[in-house]
Amino acid sequence: MPELPEVENIKFGLEDRVIDKEIVDITYSNIVKSSHKENKMAIVKQELSFFSENVKGKKIEKLSRRGKYLYCLLYTSPSPRD
């Protein structure tokens, strides 16, 4: 398990790379995929296809940390016509 300062360093390093970037694809690890096949739902607590459909196309507004977890606040950018 990572130590809290390490998680904070990862968050700090990711911020410049991911803020205001669009999520264009989702890739799941074999652990996540196999846990879903066994109805254990590790990490993603909903159907993977539902999660993917609702995250793709969103942009990352902010990263935050709570304990060992990183959270991404997402937003949908307005269309050029708005």
Buried (B, 14 or more C-beta within 10 A) or exposed (E): EEEEEEBEEBBEEBEEEBBEEEBEEEEBEEEBEEBBEEEEEBEBEEEBEEBBEEBEEBBBEEBEBEEEEBEBEBEEEEEEEE
